Amino acid sequence: MIALTASEVAEAVSGRLADTLDPDLVLVHVTTDSRDVEGEGVLYVAKPGEHADGHDYIDAALAAGAVAVLAERETSAPDGTGHPSIVVEDAVLALGALAREVVRRIREHSPTTVIGITGSAGKTTTKDLLAVLLATQGPTVAPVGSFNGEVGVPLTVFRAALDTRYLVVEMGADHVGNISYLCDIVAPDIGVVLMVGTAHAGSFGGVENIARTKGELMEALGPDGVAILNRDDPQVAAMAARTSAPLTWFSTEEDGAREAGASVARGEAAGLVLARDLTADEGEHPVFDLQMGADMDAPRHRLASGLTGLHHASNVLAAAAAAGAAGMDPAEIARVLDGLGPTSRFRMERTDRPDGVSVINDAYNANPESMRAALRTLATLGRTSGRRTWAVLGEMLELGEARVREHTLVGEAVVRLNIAQLLVVGAGARPLYIGALNEGSWGDEAHFVDDLDQAEAFLAEHLAPGDIVLVKSSNGVGLAALGERLARGGDRPALPATTPTPKES
């Protein structure tokens, strides 16, 4: 974090300084985890959580080197001495207020472009690509992993310095108003909406509310901003009516390209970012001509993405569009993107084992749309290589009343795509197994196990050289650890003791 005194932090968050805290104490780091206290000038945020209260770890944080605490109540050390605290009503809202002040000061110090990215899938991949692109142009800060919520966005902001030129912010949501709140913190100059799916449909109360919430990013942009929308998703395309910012379309489909071009010709949009002649190489990496400009005659730049799966072409275009809006040259964008693969873990992460088994670990997140996209990629890899395919699938969380239906439909899709072997893990995903059986997969094709240990034992017995294995589930289910064990041939990390199902961010 940029250096702030305790009194400046207290003013930013409308907090009260404890008598034991020096108002002139300089704070330069913020953490919400008492185990992550490192360096000097650390402010520990005692955030109440679903399973633990950060106030219970204040002594541990101070013992580790924290020098101040942001807390919701006054607390004391075992000897009765009051902790050096800034007391607020709500620690999470205070985090947001502090991040808002940090962004204001950074903008005041130097030119800074803030790019917000949202969508039901693809956010992390897109921000990773964009971060690599923009880092070639100037000091760039982007989220670690998937820090994308009311806590993760402030923590991303706190990593920025006064000379940060580009601040990339991933914006997640599970309720109406979440994106608007995050936009109020960072005031984005460029906004990107990738797609609208059924992730978190249960908490949102329906897909319509998901679209309503993702579109809040468009409403936050001013006329001097840039709105970047996916022309191939009708619900995203409709968000064009919700912004006063100039519009850039991106599209991977020829029909979408023609419609986007017509929109530019009518003066409804200012720019196009297109994937022309899209195909895939033998590793199922997207290969296409990147076309960026104000019309359909703009120059083309050939590139082959290092990402696995044709569906990632849309994420590549979104990153290219945002980089272009930030002032980067199209030819340079294509040069950097050519061959660029994933930088965050467990996103179609492929490992080819010495014994000939290939493991694709895509178990960071899952919803019906991303599940089908990954399965299509697996099916294509198997078809083009002649290798046996395995889909090791766990539960998709937060689907609400649609949970049984959506899992059933994915099971049917596995069979229709001719995936050779299906292994379903955990009771929450059992409807997926039933869907496959009812679609015509029986005998030795579809299998169900109760937990991760059983899954690992089953695969150890049945995998054969040449098999391609896709491991996919929502993050909270824990299949990412199984995928990593498979990729290493059974080595660490250890599997969770049980199959957890916490809320995803």
Buried (B, 14 or more C-beta within 10 A) or exposed (E): BBEBBBBBBBBBBEBEBBEBBEEEBBBBBBBBEBEEBEEEBBBBBBBBEEEEEBBEBBBEBBEBBBBBBBBBEEBBEEEEEEBBBBBBEEBBBBBBBBBBBBBEBBBEEEEBBBBBBBBBBBBBBBBBBBBBBBBEBBBBBBBEBBBBBBBBBBBBBBBBEBEBBBBBBBBBBBEBEBBBBBBEBBBBBBBBBBBBBBBBBBBBBBBEBBBBBBBBBBBBBEEEBBBBBBBBBEBBBEBBEBBEBBBBBBBBBEEBBBBBBEBBEEEEBBBBBBBBEBEBEEEBBBBBBBBBBBEBEBEBBEBBBBBBBBBBBBBBBBBBBBBBBBEBEBEBBBBBBBEBBBBBBBBBBBBEBEEEBBBBBBBBBBBBBBBBBBBBBBBBBBEEBEBBBBBBBBBBBBBBEBBBEBBBBBBBBBBBBEBBBBBBBBEBBBBBBBBBBEBEBEEEBBBBBEBBBBBBEBBEEEBEEEBBBBBBBBBBBBBBBBBBBBBEEEEEEEBBEEBEBEEBB
